[in-house]
Amino acid sequence: MMSESSAQKRKAEAKVEQWEAELKKLKAQAKESSADAQISIEKKMDELRGKISKARD
């Protein structure tokens, strides 16, 4: 049986993986976008990087 802390850790890891996948998708979009869109995408990417970093600490 999985402990509650183990389950929470797995849930957090899954969320980080989801954010990393979203980050990859945004990077691909940025390569194909206009300059204004790239700025918006970069902001979203920075937010995701912050969430990922915070979750790993």
PDBQT receptor file of N, H, CA, C and O in Angstrom, charges set to zero:
ATOM      1  N   MET A   1       0.842  -1.192   0.000  1.00  0.00    +0.000 N 
ATOM      2  CA  MET A   1       0.000   0.000   0.000  1.00  0.00    +0.000 C 
ATOM      3  C   MET A   1       0.884   1.251   0.000  1.00  0.00    +0.000 C 
ATOM      4  O   MET A   1       1.881   1.309   0.719  1.00  0.00    +0.000 OA
ATOM      5  N   MET A   2       0.524   2.227  -0.788  1.00  0.00    +0.000 N 
ATOM      6  H   MET A   2      -0.286   2.181  -1.372  1.00  0.00    +0.000 HD
ATOM      7  CA  MET A   2       1.302   3.445  -0.936  1.00  0.00    +0.000 C 
ATOM      8  C   MET A   2       0.969   4.414   0.200  1.00  0.00    +0.000 C 
ATOM      9  O   MET A   2      -0.204   4.630   0.506  1.00  0.00    +0.000 OA
ATOM     10  N   SER A   3       1.986   4.994   0.822  1.00  0.00    +0.000 N 
ATOM     11  H   SER A   3       2.939   4.819   0.573  1.00  0.00    +0.000 HD
ATOM     12  CA  SER A   3       1.749   5.974   1.874  1.00  0.00    +0.000 C 
ATOM     13  C   SER A   3       1.214   7.263   1.260  1.00  0.00    +0.000 C 
ATOM     14  O   SER A   3       1.350   7.512   0.062  1.00  0.00    +0.000 OA
ATOM     15  N   GLU A   4       0.605   8.070   2.119  1.00  0.00    +0.000 N 
ATOM     16  H   GLU A   4       0.495   7.868   3.092  1.00  0.00    +0.000 HD
ATOM     17  CA  GLU A   4       0.035   9.332   1.642  1.00  0.00    +0.000 C 
ATOM     18  C   GLU A   4       1.124  10.254   1.104  1.00  0.00    +0.000 C 
ATOM     19  O   GLU A   4       0.925  10.910   0.082  1.00  0.00    +0.000 OA
ATOM     20  N   SER A   5       2.271  10.311   1.778  1.00  0.00    +0.000 N 
ATOM     21  H   SER A   5       2.432   9.778   2.608  1.00  0.00    +0.000 HD
ATOM     22  CA  SER A   5       3.350  11.189   1.298  1.00  0.00    +0.000 C 
ATOM     23  C   SER A   5       3.909  10.696  -0.034  1.00  0.00    +0.000 C 
ATOM     24  O   SER A   5       4.288  11.499  -0.887  1.00  0.00    +0.000 OA
ATOM     25  N   SER A   6       3.959   9.383  -0.210  1.00  0.00    +0.000 N 
ATOM     26  H   SER A   6       3.652   8.731   0.483  1.00  0.00    +0.000 HD
ATOM     27  CA  SER A   6       4.410   8.822  -1.476  1.00  0.00    +0.000 C 
ATOM     28  C   SER A   6       3.435   9.158  -2.594  1.00  0.00    +0.000 C 
ATOM     29  O   SER A   6       3.839   9.497  -3.706  1.00  0.00    +0.000 OA
ATOM     30  N   ALA A   7       2.159   9.062  -2.290  1.00  0.00    +0.000 N 
ATOM     31  H   ALA A   7       1.830   8.787  -1.387  1.00  0.00    +0.000 HD
ATOM     32  CA  ALA A   7       1.135   9.401  -3.281  1.00  0.00    +0.000 C 
ATOM     33  C   ALA A   7       1.205  10.879  -3.652  1.00  0.00    +0.000 C 
ATOM     34  O   ALA A   7       1.061  11.240  -4.820  1.00  0.00    +0.000 OA
ATOM     35  N   GLN A   8       1.427  11.732  -2.651  1.00  0.00    +0.000 N 
ATOM     36  H   GLN A   8       1.544  11.439  -1.702  1.00  0.00    +0.000 HD
ATOM     37  CA  GLN A   8       1.535  13.170  -2.920  1.00  0.00    +0.000 C 
ATOM     38  C   GLN A   8       2.763  13.472  -3.761  1.00  0.00    +0.000 C 
ATOM     39  O   GLN A   8       2.727  14.325  -4.648  1.00  0.00    +0.000 OA
ATOM     40  N   LYS A   9       3.849  12.765  -3.474  1.00  0.00    +0.000 N 
ATOM     41  H   LYS A   9       3.878  12.072  -2.754  1.00  0.00    +0.000 HD
ATOM     42  CA  LYS A   9       5.076  12.965  -4.247  1.00  0.00    +0.000 C 
ATOM     43  C   LYS A   9       4.858  12.562  -5.700  1.00  0.00    +0.000 C 
ATOM     44  O   LYS A   9       5.286  13.270  -6.612  1.00  0.00    +0.000 OA
ATOM     45  N   ARG A  10       4.202  11.437  -5.920  1.00  0.00    +0.000 N 
ATOM     46  H   ARG A  10       3.855  10.861  -5.180  1.00  0.00    +0.000 HD
ATOM     47  CA  ARG A  10       3.928  10.986  -7.295  1.00  0.00    +0.000 C 
ATOM     48  C   ARG A  10       3.017  11.966  -8.025  1.00  0.00    +0.000 C 
ATOM     49  O   ARG A  10       3.190  12.214  -9.218  1.00  0.00    +0.000 OA
ATOM     50  N   LYS A  11       2.050  12.517  -7.304  1.00  0.00    +0.000 N 
ATOM     51  H   LYS A  11       1.910  12.315  -6.335  1.00  0.00    +0.000 HD
ATOM     52  CA  LYS A  11       1.144  13.496  -7.907  1.00  0.00    +0.000 C 
ATOM     53  C   LYS A  11       1.915  14.755  -8.304  1.00  0.00    +0.000 C 
ATOM     54  O   LYS A  11       1.698  15.307  -9.382  1.00  0.00    +0.000 OA
ATOM     55  N   ALA A  12       2.815  15.204  -7.428  1.00  0.00    +0.000 N 
ATOM     56  H   ALA A  12       2.991  14.756  -6.552  1.00  0.00    +0.000 HD
ATOM     57  CA  ALA A  12       3.628  16.387  -7.723  1.00  0.00    +0.000 C 
ATOM     58  C   ALA A  12       4.538  16.127  -8.917  1.00  0.00    +0.000 C 
ATOM     59  O   ALA A  12       4.705  16.996  -9.774  1.00  0.00    +0.000 OA
ATOM     60  N   GLU A  13       5.128  14.934  -8.977  1.00  0.00    +0.000 N 
ATOM     61  H   GLU A  13       4.992  14.228  -8.281  1.00  0.00    +0.000 HD
ATOM     62  CA  GLU A  13       5.994  14.583 -10.103  1.00  0.00    +0.000 C 
ATOM     63  C   GLU A  13       5.210  14.563 -11.413  1.00  0.00    +0.000 C 
ATOM     64  O   GLU A  13       5.712  14.991 -12.452  1.00  0.00    +0.000 OA
ATOM     65  N   ALA A  14       3.990  14.070 -11.356  1.00  0.00    +0.000 N 
ATOM     66  H   ALA A  14       3.582  13.723 -10.512  1.00  0.00    +0.000 HD
ATOM     67  CA  ALA A  14       3.151  14.047 -12.553  1.00  0.00    +0.000 C 
ATOM     68  C   ALA A  14       2.841  15.467 -13.019  1.00  0.00    +0.000 C 
ATOM     69  O   ALA A  14       2.811  15.739 -14.220  1.00  0.00    +0.000 OA
ATOM     70  N   LYS A  15       2.613  16.367 -12.070  1.00  0.00    +0.000 N 
ATOM     71  H   LYS A  15       2.637  16.147 -11.095  1.00  0.00    +0.000 HD
ATOM     72  CA  LYS A  15       2.318  17.763 -12.418  1.00  0.00    +0.000 C 
ATOM     73  C   LYS A  15       3.540  18.398 -13.078  1.00  0.00    +0.000 C 
ATOM     74  O   LYS A  15       3.409  19.123 -14.063  1.00  0.00    +0.000 OA
ATOM     75  N   VAL A  16       4.724  18.126 -12.537  1.00  0.00    +0.000 N 
ATOM     76  H   VAL A  16       4.830  17.537 -11.737  1.00  0.00    +0.000 HD
ATOM     77  CA  VAL A  16       5.959  18.665 -13.122  1.00  0.00    +0.000 C 
ATOM     78  C   VAL A  16       6.122  18.138 -14.548  1.00  0.00    +0.000 C 
ATOM     79  O   VAL A  16       6.474  18.894 -15.453  1.00  0.00    +0.000 OA
ATOM     80  N   GLU A  17       5.868  16.854 -14.747  1.00  0.00    +0.000 N 
ATOM     81  H   GLU A  17       5.581  16.240 -14.012  1.00  0.00    +0.000 HD
ATOM     82  CA  GLU A  17       5.964  16.286 -16.097  1.00  0.00    +0.000 C 
ATOM     83  C   GLU A  17       4.974  16.967 -17.043  1.00  0.00    +0.000 C 
ATOM     84  O   GLU A  17       5.291  17.209 -18.208  1.00  0.00    +0.000 OA
ATOM     85  N   GLN A  18       3.788  17.272 -16.548  1.00  0.00    +0.000 N 
ATOM     86  H   GLN A  18       3.530  17.075 -15.602  1.00  0.00    +0.000 HD
ATOM     87  CA  GLN A  18       2.786  17.966 -17.359  1.00  0.00    +0.000 C 
ATOM     88  C   GLN A  18       3.288  19.358 -17.735  1.00  0.00    +0.000 C 
ATOM     89  O   GLN A  18       3.158  19.778 -18.885  1.00  0.00    +0.000 OA
ATOM     90  N   TRP A  19       3.857  20.067 -16.773  1.00  0.00    +0.000 N 
ATOM     91  H   TRP A  19       3.963  19.726 -15.839  1.00  0.00    +0.000 HD
ATOM     92  CA  TRP A  19       4.388  21.410 -17.041  1.00  0.00    +0.000 C 
ATOM     93  C   TRP A  19       5.544  21.348 -18.021  1.00  0.00    +0.000 C 
ATOM     94  O   TRP A  19       5.663  22.211 -18.890  1.00  0.00    +0.000 OA
ATOM     95  N   GLU A  20       6.401  20.341 -17.897  1.00  0.00    +0.000 N 
ATOM     96  H   GLU A  20       6.305  19.640 -17.191  1.00  0.00    +0.000 HD
ATOM     97  CA  GLU A  20       7.524  20.201 -18.820  1.00  0.00    +0.000 C 
ATOM     98  C   GLU A  20       7.038  19.934 -20.241  1.00  0.00    +0.000 C 
ATOM     99  O   GLU A  20       7.608  20.456 -21.199  1.00  0.00    +0.000 OA
ATOM    100  N   ALA A  21       5.996  19.130 -20.383  1.00  0.00    +0.000 N 
ATOM    101  H   ALA A  21       5.533  18.706 -19.604  1.00  0.00    +0.000 HD
ATOM    102  CA  ALA A  21       5.422  18.864 -21.705  1.00  0.00    +0.000 C 
ATOM    103  C   ALA A  21       4.835  20.147 -22.291  1.00  0.00    +0.000 C 
ATOM    104  O   ALA A  21       4.982  20.418 -23.482  1.00  0.00    +0.000 OA
ATOM    105  N   GLU A  22       4.171  20.932 -21.443  1.00  0.00    +0.000 N 
ATOM    106  H   GLU A  22       4.052  20.712 -20.475  1.00  0.00    +0.000 HD
ATOM    107  CA  GLU A  22       3.605  22.200 -21.907  1.00  0.00    +0.000 C 
ATOM    108  C   GLU A  22       4.719  23.157 -22.322  1.00  0.00    +0.000 C 
ATOM    109  O   GLU A  22       4.583  23.896 -23.297  1.00  0.00    +0.000 OA
ATOM    110  N   LEU A  23       5.808  23.137 -21.581  1.00  0.00    +0.000 N 
ATOM    111  H   LEU A  23       5.918  22.537 -20.788  1.00  0.00    +0.000 HD
ATOM    112  CA  LEU A  23       6.956  23.979 -21.905  1.00  0.00    +0.000 C 
ATOM    113  C   LEU A  23       7.534  23.621 -23.271  1.00  0.00    +0.000 C 
ATOM    114  O   LEU A  23       7.855  24.511 -24.058  1.00  0.00    +0.000 OA
ATOM    115  N   LYS A  24       7.669  22.338 -23.557  1.00  0.00    +0.000 N 
ATOM    116  H   LYS A  24       7.408  21.614 -22.917  1.00  0.00    +0.000 HD
ATOM    117  CA  LYS A  24       8.161  21.895 -24.865  1.00  0.00    +0.000 C 
ATOM    118  C   LYS A  24       7.234  22.368 -25.982  1.00  0.00    +0.000 C 
ATOM    119  O   LYS A  24       7.691  22.817 -27.033  1.00  0.00    +0.000 OA
ATOM    120  N   LYS A  25       5.937  22.261 -25.744  1.00  0.00    +0.000 N 
ATOM    121  H   LYS A  25       5.565  21.896 -24.891  1.00  0.00    +0.000 HD
ATOM    122  CA  LYS A  25       4.953  22.693 -26.740  1.00  0.00    +0.000 C 
ATOM    123  C   LYS A  25       5.078  24.196 -26.994  1.00  0.00    +0.000 C 
ATOM    124  O   LYS A  25       5.030  24.640 -28.141  1.00  0.00    +0.000 OA
ATOM    125  N   LEU A  26       5.236  24.967 -25.935  1.00  0.00    +0.000 N 
ATOM    126  H   LEU A  26       5.275  24.606 -25.003  1.00  0.00    +0.000 HD
ATOM    127  CA  LEU A  26       5.383  26.417 -26.085  1.00  0.00    +0.000 C 
ATOM    128  C   LEU A  26       6.662  26.772 -26.831  1.00  0.00    +0.000 C 
ATOM    129  O   LEU A  26       6.670  27.703 -27.636  1.00  0.00    +0.000 OA
ATOM    130  N   LYS A  27       7.741  26.041 -26.572  1.00  0.00    +0.000 N 
ATOM    131  H   LYS A  27       7.734  25.285 -25.917  1.00  0.00    +0.000 HD
ATOM    132  CA  LYS A  27       8.991  26.292 -27.292  1.00  0.00    +0.000 C 
ATOM    133  C   LYS A  27       8.796  26.093 -28.791  1.00  0.00    +0.000 C 
ATOM    134  O   LYS A  27       9.291  26.880 -29.598  1.00  0.00    +0.000 OA
ATOM    135  N   ALA A  28       8.077  25.046 -29.157  1.00  0.00    +0.000 N 
ATOM    136  H   ALA A  28       7.675  24.407 -28.502  1.00  0.00    +0.000 HD
ATOM    137  CA  ALA A  28       7.813  24.782 -30.569  1.00  0.00    +0.000 C 
ATOM    138  C   ALA A  28       6.963  25.895 -31.174  1.00  0.00    +0.000 C 
ATOM    139  O   ALA A  28       7.214  26.332 -32.297  1.00  0.00    +0.000 OA
ATOM    140  N   GLN A  29       5.955  26.354 -30.426  1.00  0.00    +0.000 N 
ATOM    141  H   GLN A  29       5.752  25.999 -29.513  1.00  0.00    +0.000 HD
ATOM    142  CA  GLN A  29       5.106  27.448 -30.911  1.00  0.00    +0.000 C 
ATOM    143  C   GLN A  29       5.921  28.722 -31.096  1.00  0.00    +0.000 C 
ATOM    144  O   GLN A  29       5.727  29.451 -32.069  1.00  0.00    +0.000 OA
ATOM    145  N   ALA A  30       6.821  28.985 -30.174  1.00  0.00    +0.000 N 
ATOM    146  H   ALA A  30       6.978  28.392 -29.384  1.00  0.00    +0.000 HD
ATOM    147  CA  ALA A  30       7.617  30.214 -30.232  1.00  0.00    +0.000 C 
ATOM    148  C   ALA A  30       8.451  30.269 -31.505  1.00  0.00    +0.000 C 
ATOM    149  O   ALA A  30       8.626  31.337 -32.091  1.00  0.00    +0.000 OA
ATOM    150  N   LYS A  31       8.960  29.131 -31.928  1.00  0.00    +0.000 N 
ATOM    151  H   LYS A  31       8.818  28.263 -31.452  1.00  0.00    +0.000 HD
ATOM    152  CA  LYS A  31       9.789  29.091 -33.137  1.00  0.00    +0.000 C 
ATOM    153  C   LYS A  31       9.001  29.470 -34.380  1.00  0.00    +0.000 C 
ATOM    154  O   LYS A  31       9.573  29.949 -35.359  1.00  0.00    +0.000 OA
ATOM    155  N   GLU A  32       7.695  29.257 -34.344  1.00  0.00    +0.000 N 
ATOM    156  H   GLU A  32       7.230  28.868 -33.549  1.00  0.00    +0.000 HD
ATOM    157  CA  GLU A  32       6.865  29.495 -35.528  1.00  0.00    +0.000 C 
ATOM    158  C   GLU A  32       6.038  30.774 -35.435  1.00  0.00    +0.000 C 
ATOM    159  O   GLU A  32       5.238  31.052 -36.328  1.00  0.00    +0.000 OA
ATOM    160  N   SER A  33       6.217  31.554 -34.375  1.00  0.00    +0.000 N 
ATOM    161  H   SER A  33       6.867  31.328 -33.650  1.00  0.00    +0.000 HD
ATOM    162  CA  SER A  33       5.339  32.687 -34.113  1.00  0.00    +0.000 C 
ATOM    163  C   SER A  33       5.980  34.028 -34.454  1.00  0.00    +0.000 C 
ATOM    164  O   SER A  33       7.185  34.132 -34.679  1.00  0.00    +0.000 OA
ATOM    165  N   SER A  34       5.124  35.050 -34.482  1.00  0.00    +0.000 N 
ATOM    166  H   SER A  34       4.144  34.966 -34.299  1.00  0.00    +0.000 HD
ATOM    167  CA  SER A  34       5.592  36.420 -34.681  1.00  0.00    +0.000 C 
ATOM    168  C   SER A  34       6.305  36.899 -33.426  1.00  0.00    +0.000 C 
ATOM    169  O   SER A  34       6.264  36.233 -32.391  1.00  0.00    +0.000 OA
ATOM    170  N   ALA A  35       6.953  38.043 -33.515  1.00  0.00    +0.000 N 
ATOM    171  H   ALA A  35       6.986  38.583 -34.356  1.00  0.00    +0.000 HD
ATOM    172  CA  ALA A  35       7.701  38.592 -32.381  1.00  0.00    +0.000 C 
ATOM    173  C   ALA A  35       6.793  38.847 -31.179  1.00  0.00    +0.000 C 
ATOM    174  O   ALA A  35       7.164  38.522 -30.052  1.00  0.00    +0.000 OA
ATOM    175  N   ASP A  36       5.611  39.421 -31.401  1.00  0.00    +0.000 N 
ATOM    176  H   ASP A  36       5.309  39.685 -32.317  1.00  0.00    +0.000 HD
ATOM    177  CA  ASP A  36       4.686  39.689 -30.293  1.00  0.00    +0.000 C 
ATOM    178  C   ASP A  36       4.230  38.392 -29.632  1.00  0.00    +0.000 C 
ATOM    179  O   ASP A  36       4.149  38.302 -28.407  1.00  0.00    +0.000 OA
ATOM    180  N   ALA A  37       3.938  37.411 -30.440  1.00  0.00    +0.000 N 
ATOM    181  H   ALA A  37       4.003  37.485 -31.436  1.00  0.00    +0.000 HD
ATOM    182  CA  ALA A  37       3.511  36.126 -29.904  1.00  0.00    +0.000 C 
ATOM    183  C   ALA A  37       4.656  35.467 -29.138  1.00  0.00    +0.000 C 
ATOM    184  O   ALA A  37       4.432  34.823 -28.113  1.00  0.00    +0.000 OA
ATOM    185  N   GLN A  38       5.870  35.626 -29.632  1.00  0.00    +0.000 N 
ATOM    186  H   GLN A  38       6.052  36.149 -30.464  1.00  0.00    +0.000 HD
ATOM    187  CA  GLN A  38       7.030  35.043 -28.950  1.00  0.00    +0.000 C 
ATOM    188  C   GLN A  38       7.198  35.634 -27.552  1.00  0.00    +0.000 C 
ATOM    189  O   GLN A  38       7.541  34.913 -26.615  1.00  0.00    +0.000 OA
ATOM    190  N   ILE A  39       6.962  36.923 -27.404  1.00  0.00    +0.000 N 
ATOM    191  H   ILE A  39       6.683  37.509 -28.165  1.00  0.00    +0.000 HD
ATOM    192  CA  ILE A  39       7.070  37.574 -26.092  1.00  0.00    +0.000 C 
ATOM    193  C   ILE A  39       6.049  36.971 -25.134  1.00  0.00    +0.000 C 
ATOM    194  O   ILE A  39       6.374  36.665 -23.986  1.00  0.00    +0.000 OA
ATOM    195  N   SER A  40       4.830  36.803 -25.600  1.00  0.00    +0.000 N 
ATOM    196  H   SER A  40       4.567  37.051 -26.532  1.00  0.00    +0.000 HD
ATOM    197  CA  SER A  40       3.779  36.208 -24.777  1.00  0.00    +0.000 C 
ATOM    198  C   SER A  40       4.126  34.770 -24.389  1.00  0.00    +0.000 C 
ATOM    199  O   SER A  40       3.945  34.364 -23.241  1.00  0.00    +0.000 OA
ATOM    200  N   ILE A  41       4.615  34.025 -25.343  1.00  0.00    +0.000 N 
ATOM    201  H   ILE A  41       4.762  34.355 -26.276  1.00  0.00    +0.000 HD
ATOM    202  CA  ILE A  41       4.984  32.631 -25.093  1.00  0.00    +0.000 C 
ATOM    203  C   ILE A  41       6.158  32.555 -24.122  1.00  0.00    +0.000 C 
ATOM    204  O   ILE A  41       6.179  31.690 -23.245  1.00  0.00    +0.000 OA
ATOM    205  N   GLU A  42       7.132  33.448 -24.267  1.00  0.00    +0.000 N 
ATOM    206  H   GLU A  42       7.114  34.151 -24.979  1.00  0.00    +0.000 HD
ATOM    207  CA  GLU A  42       8.279  33.463 -23.354  1.00  0.00    +0.000 C 
ATOM    208  C   GLU A  42       7.827  33.719 -21.918  1.00  0.00    +0.000 C 
ATOM    209  O   GLU A  42       8.361  33.123 -20.983  1.00  0.00    +0.000 OA
ATOM    210  N   LYS A  43       6.841  34.606 -21.740  1.00  0.00    +0.000 N 
ATOM    211  H   LYS A  43       6.406  35.091 -22.499  1.00  0.00    +0.000 HD
ATOM    212  CA  LYS A  43       6.316  34.870 -20.400  1.00  0.00    +0.000 C 
ATOM    213  C   LYS A  43       5.692  33.605 -19.813  1.00  0.00    +0.000 C 
ATOM    214  O   LYS A  43       5.922  33.278 -18.648  1.00  0.00    +0.000 OA
ATOM    215  N   LYS A  44       4.910  32.901 -20.612  1.00  0.00    +0.000 N 
ATOM    216  H   LYS A  44       4.723  33.166 -21.558  1.00  0.00    +0.000 HD
ATOM    217  CA  LYS A  44       4.295  31.658 -20.150  1.00  0.00    +0.000 C 
ATOM    218  C   LYS A  44       5.367  30.627 -19.808  1.00  0.00    +0.000 C 
ATOM    219  O   LYS A  44       5.254  29.907 -18.817  1.00  0.00    +0.000 OA
ATOM    220  N   MET A  45       6.408  30.565 -20.638  1.00  0.00    +0.000 N 
ATOM    221  H   MET A  45       6.499  31.150 -21.444  1.00  0.00    +0.000 HD
ATOM    222  CA  MET A  45       7.492  29.616 -20.401  1.00  0.00    +0.000 C 
ATOM    223  C   MET A  45       8.209  29.946 -19.090  1.00  0.00    +0.000 C 
ATOM    224  O   MET A  45       8.553  29.045 -18.326  1.00  0.00    +0.000 OA
ATOM    225  N   ASP A  46       8.432  31.229 -18.831  1.00  0.00    +0.000 N 
ATOM    226  H   ASP A  46       8.153  31.961 -19.452  1.00  0.00    +0.000 HD
ATOM    227  CA  ASP A  46       9.080  31.627 -17.583  1.00  0.00    +0.000 C 
ATOM    228  C   ASP A  46       8.233  31.232 -16.376  1.00  0.00    +0.000 C 
ATOM    229  O   ASP A  46       8.763  30.785 -15.360  1.00  0.00    +0.000 OA
ATOM    230  N   GLU A  47       6.912  31.399 -16.492  1.00  0.00    +0.000 N 
ATOM    231  H   GLU A  47       6.481  31.762 -17.318  1.00  0.00    +0.000 HD
ATOM    232  CA  GLU A  47       6.012  31.006 -15.405  1.00  0.00    +0.000 C 
ATOM    233  C   GLU A  47       6.111  29.506 -15.148  1.00  0.00    +0.000 C 
ATOM    234  O   GLU A  47       6.182  29.064 -14.001  1.00  0.00    +0.000 OA
ATOM    235  N   LEU A  48       6.116  28.731 -16.226  1.00  0.00    +0.000 N 
ATOM    236  H   LEU A  48       6.059  29.089 -17.158  1.00  0.00    +0.000 HD
ATOM    237  CA  LEU A  48       6.214  27.283 -16.078  1.00  0.00    +0.000 C 
ATOM    238  C   LEU A  48       7.551  26.870 -15.485  1.00  0.00    +0.000 C 
ATOM    239  O   LEU A  48       7.608  25.981 -14.636  1.00  0.00    +0.000 OA
ATOM    240  N   ARG A  49       8.619  27.508 -15.924  1.00  0.00    +0.000 N 
ATOM    241  H   ARG A  49       8.573  28.230 -16.614  1.00  0.00    +0.000 HD
ATOM    242  CA  ARG A  49       9.939  27.192 -15.364  1.00  0.00    +0.000 C 
ATOM    243  C   ARG A  49       9.954  27.469 -13.862  1.00  0.00    +0.000 C 
ATOM    244  O   ARG A  49      10.524  26.701 -13.087  1.00  0.00    +0.000 OA
ATOM    245  N   GLY A  50       9.324  28.567 -13.460  1.00  0.00    +0.000 N 
ATOM    246  H   GLY A  50       8.861  29.191 -14.090  1.00  0.00    +0.000 HD
ATOM    247  CA  GLY A  50       9.247  28.907 -12.040  1.00  0.00    +0.000 C 
ATOM    248  C   GLY A  50       8.475  27.857 -11.256  1.00  0.00    +0.000 C 
ATOM    249  O   GLY A  50       8.893  27.453 -10.171  1.00  0.00    +0.000 OA
ATOM    250  N   LYS A  51       7.354  27.418 -11.803  1.00  0.00    +0.000 N 
ATOM    251  H   LYS A  51       7.015  27.746 -12.685  1.00  0.00    +0.000 HD
ATOM    252  CA  LYS A  51       6.551  26.384 -11.141  1.00  0.00    +0.000 C 
ATOM    253  C   LYS A  51       7.334  25.080 -11.015  1.00  0.00    +0.000 C 
ATOM    254  O   LYS A  51       7.314  24.424  -9.973  1.00  0.00    +0.000 OA
ATOM    255  N   ILE A  52       8.023  24.719 -12.096  1.00  0.00    +0.000 N 
ATOM    256  H   ILE A  52       8.040  25.252 -12.942  1.00  0.00    +0.000 HD
ATOM    257  CA  ILE A  52       8.801  23.475 -12.089  1.00  0.00    +0.000 C 
ATOM    258  C   ILE A  52       9.911  23.574 -11.050  1.00  0.00    +0.000 C 
ATOM    259  O   ILE A  52      10.118  22.642 -10.272  1.00  0.00    +0.000 OA
ATOM    260  N   SER A  53      10.617  24.683 -11.031  1.00  0.00    +0.000 N 
ATOM    261  H   SER A  53      10.450  25.440 -11.663  1.00  0.00    +0.000 HD
ATOM    262  CA  SER A  53      11.712  24.880 -10.075  1.00  0.00    +0.000 C 
ATOM    263  C   SER A  53      11.195  24.824  -8.642  1.00  0.00    +0.000 C 
ATOM    264  O   SER A  53      11.788  24.172  -7.782  1.00  0.00    +0.000 OA
ATOM    265  N   LYS A  54      10.093  25.508  -8.396  1.00  0.00    +0.000 N 
ATOM    266  H   LYS A  54       9.611  26.038  -9.094  1.00  0.00    +0.000 HD
ATOM    267  CA  LYS A  54       9.520  25.539  -7.057  1.00  0.00    +0.000 C 
ATOM    268  C   LYS A  54       9.071  24.148  -6.616  1.00  0.00    +0.000 C 
ATOM    269  O   LYS A  54       9.252  23.769  -5.459  1.00  0.00    +0.000 OA
ATOM    270  N   ALA A  55       8.493  23.402  -7.528  1.00  0.00    +0.000 N 
ATOM    271  H   ALA A  55       8.346  23.710  -8.468  1.00  0.00    +0.000 HD
ATOM    272  CA  ALA A  55       8.002  22.058  -7.205  1.00  0.00    +0.000 C 
ATOM    273  C   ALA A  55       9.150  21.108  -6.899  1.00  0.00    +0.000 C 
ATOM    274  O   ALA A  55       8.985  20.169  -6.121  1.00  0.00    +0.000 OA
ATOM    275  N   ARG A  56      10.296  21.337  -7.493  1.00  0.00    +0.000 N 
ATOM    276  H   ARG A  56      10.431  22.100  -8.126  1.00  0.00    +0.000 HD
ATOM    277  CA  ARG A  56      11.443  20.442  -7.297  1.00  0.00    +0.000 C 
ATOM    278  C   ARG A  56      12.219  20.765  -6.025  1.00  0.00    +0.000 C 
ATOM    279  O   ARG A  56      13.008  19.943  -5.559  1.00  0.00    +0.000 OA
ATOM    280  N   ASP A  57      12.007  21.951  -5.458  1.00  0.00    +0.000 N 
ATOM    281  H   ASP A  57      11.367  22.619  -5.837  1.00  0.00    +0.000 HD
ATOM    282  CA  ASP A  57      12.723  22.342  -4.227  1.00  0.00    +0.000 C 
ATOM    283  C   ASP A  57      12.156  21.672  -3.005  1.00  0.00    +0.000 C 
ATOM    284  O   ASP A  57      12.644  21.895  -1.896  1.00  0.00    +0.000 OA
TER     285      ASP A  57
